[in-house]
Amino acid sequence: MADWELRPASAADVEAVAELRAVVLRADLERLGRYDERRVRQRLRDGFEPAHTWVIEVGGTFAGSVALRPAEDAHWLEHLYLAPRLQGGGIGSGVLRELLERCDRGGALVRLNVLQGSPARRLYERHGFTVETEDPVDVFMVRRPRPVGRPR
């Protein structure tokens, strides 16, 4: 696995994250008949919250993003995108593990949604997420906090 770091996002990161989102989600959105060149980027811009977002860097270079947004009853894991050339090498698992450990220490439930048929669903299932509900486009998943120090 490549060495990676998380750094807090800033407003200046929005376009890099929006572009990566368009690249990463394109195949799944096209398969679902939902890809729109403008909308895929604009949805990210409209919901981008730097205060709850981190940039993933590999070798000091932008490689991805992840957000963990606090909500009433849980934290929402959002915008976990990794450059395609880096996928499958353990970086996504490492980032996810770090964020989930933070949530476990706080006893927080974590929710997310993933597109139907996305290979990312397997990643989330390996980290303890289970399906809560689904519709023709999205699968909504949840992960209950685990006692700190307990094996995954």
C-alpha positions as CSV (number, residue, x, y, z in Angstrom):
1,M,0.0,0.0,0.0
2,A,1.3,3.5,-0.9
3,D,1.9,5.9,2.0
4,W,-1.0,8.2,2.3
5,E,-2.0,11.1,4.6
6,L,-5.2,13.0,5.4
7,R,-5.2,16.7,5.6
8,P,-8.1,19.0,6.3
9,A,-9.9,20.2,3.2
10,S,-10.3,23.8,2.3
11,A,-12.7,25.6,0.0
12,A,-9.9,25.6,-2.6
13,D,-10.2,21.8,-2.9
14,V,-13.8,21.8,-4.2
15,E,-13.0,21.7,-7.9
16,A,-10.4,18.9,-7.6
17,V,-12.9,16.8,-5.5
18,A,-15.8,17.6,-8.0
19,E,-13.6,16.5,-10.9
20,L,-12.6,13.3,-9.2
21,R,-16.2,12.5,-8.3
22,A,-17.2,12.8,-12.0
23,V,-14.4,10.4,-13.0
24,V,-15.0,7.9,-10.2
25,L,-18.9,7.8,-10.4
26,R,-19.2,7.9,-14.2
27,A,-19.4,4.2,-15.0
28,D,-21.9,3.5,-12.2
29,L,-24.1,6.6,-13.1
30,E,-24.0,5.7,-16.8
31,R,-25.0,2.1,-16.0
32,L,-27.9,3.5,-14.0
33,G,-28.9,6.0,-16.7
34,R,-28.2,8.9,-14.3
35,Y,-24.9,10.4,-15.6
36,D,-25.1,14.1,-16.3
37,E,-21.7,15.9,-17.0
38,R,-22.7,19.1,-15.2
39,R,-24.9,17.7,-12.4
40,V,-22.3,15.2,-11.1
41,R,-19.9,18.0,-10.4
42,Q,-22.5,20.6,-9.2
43,R,-24.0,18.2,-6.6
44,L,-20.6,18.0,-5.0
45,R,-20.1,21.8,-5.1
46,D,-23.5,22.4,-3.6
47,G,-22.9,20.1,-0.6
48,F,-19.1,20.6,-0.1
49,E,-18.3,21.2,3.6
50,P,-14.6,21.7,4.1
51,A,-15.0,21.6,7.8
52,H,-16.1,17.9,7.6
53,T,-13.9,16.9,4.7
54,W,-10.3,15.6,4.3
55,V,-8.1,15.4,1.3
56,I,-6.2,12.1,0.8
57,E,-2.7,12.8,-0.4
58,V,-0.2,10.2,-1.7
59,G,3.4,11.5,-2.0
60,G,2.1,15.0,-1.2
61,T,-0.2,15.0,-4.1
62,F,-4.0,15.1,-4.3
63,A,-5.3,11.5,-4.5
64,G,-8.8,11.6,-3.1
65,S,-11.2,12.8,-0.5
66,V,-13.5,11.7,2.3
67,A,-16.1,13.5,4.4
68,L,-17.6,12.6,7.8
69,R,-20.6,14.8,8.4
70,P,-22.2,14.8,11.8
71,A,-26.0,14.5,11.9
72,E,-28.6,14.1,14.5
73,D,-28.4,10.4,15.1
74,A,-25.1,9.4,13.3
75,H,-22.2,10.5,11.2
76,W,-22.6,10.4,7.4
77,L,-19.6,9.0,5.5
78,E,-19.6,10.9,2.2
79,H,-17.4,11.6,-0.8
80,L,-14.9,8.8,-0.4
81,Y,-13.3,9.1,-3.8
82,L,-9.8,7.8,-4.7
83,A,-8.0,8.3,-8.0
84,P,-8.7,5.2,-10.2
85,R,-4.9,4.4,-10.5
86,L,-4.7,4.1,-6.7
87,Q,-7.9,2.0,-6.1
88,G,-7.4,-1.6,-5.0
89,G,-4.2,-0.9,-3.1
90,G,-5.5,-0.6,0.4
91,I,-5.6,3.2,0.7
92,G,-9.4,3.3,0.8
93,S,-9.5,0.6,3.5
94,G,-6.8,2.5,5.5
95,V,-8.7,5.8,5.3
96,L,-12.0,4.1,6.2
97,R,-10.5,2.2,9.1
98,E,-9.0,5.4,10.5
99,L,-12.3,7.3,10.3
100,L,-14.3,4.4,11.7
101,E,-12.0,4.1,14.7
102,R,-12.6,7.8,15.5
103,C,-16.4,7.1,15.3
104,D,-16.0,4.0,17.5
105,R,-14.2,6.0,20.2
106,G,-17.1,8.4,20.2
107,G,-19.8,5.6,20.1
108,A,-21.1,7.0,16.9
109,L,-23.3,5.2,14.4
110,V,-22.1,5.7,10.8
111,R,-24.4,5.9,7.7
112,L,-23.6,6.1,4.0
113,N,-25.2,5.5,0.7
114,V,-23.6,3.8,-2.3
115,L,-24.9,3.5,-5.9
116,Q,-26.6,0.2,-6.8
117,G,-24.1,-2.2,-8.3
118,S,-21.0,-0.2,-7.2
119,P,-18.0,-2.2,-6.3
120,A,-17.5,0.2,-3.4
121,R,-20.3,-1.7,-1.6
122,R,-17.9,-4.6,-1.0
123,L,-15.4,-2.3,0.7
124,Y,-18.1,-1.0,3.0
125,E,-19.4,-4.5,3.8
126,R,-15.9,-5.6,4.7
127,H,-15.8,-2.8,7.3
128,G,-19.0,-3.8,9.0
129,F,-21.7,-1.8,7.1
130,T,-25.0,-3.5,6.5
131,V,-27.9,-2.6,4.2
132,E,-30.6,-0.6,5.9
133,T,-32.8,0.3,2.9
134,E,-32.4,0.6,-0.8
135,D,-34.1,2.0,-3.9
136,P,-33.4,1.6,-7.6
137,V,-30.5,3.9,-7.5
138,D,-29.0,3.9,-3.9
139,V,-28.2,1.5,-1.2
140,F,-28.3,3.0,2.3
141,M,-26.0,1.3,4.7
142,V,-25.3,1.6,8.5
143,R,-22.5,0.6,10.8
144,R,-23.0,0.4,14.5
145,P,-20.0,1.4,16.7
146,R,-17.7,-1.3,17.9
147,P,-16.0,-1.3,21.3
148,V,-12.6,0.2,21.1
149,G,-9.9,-2.4,20.9
150,R,-12.1,-5.1,19.6
151,P,-10.9,-6.9,16.5
152,R,-12.6,-6.1,13.2
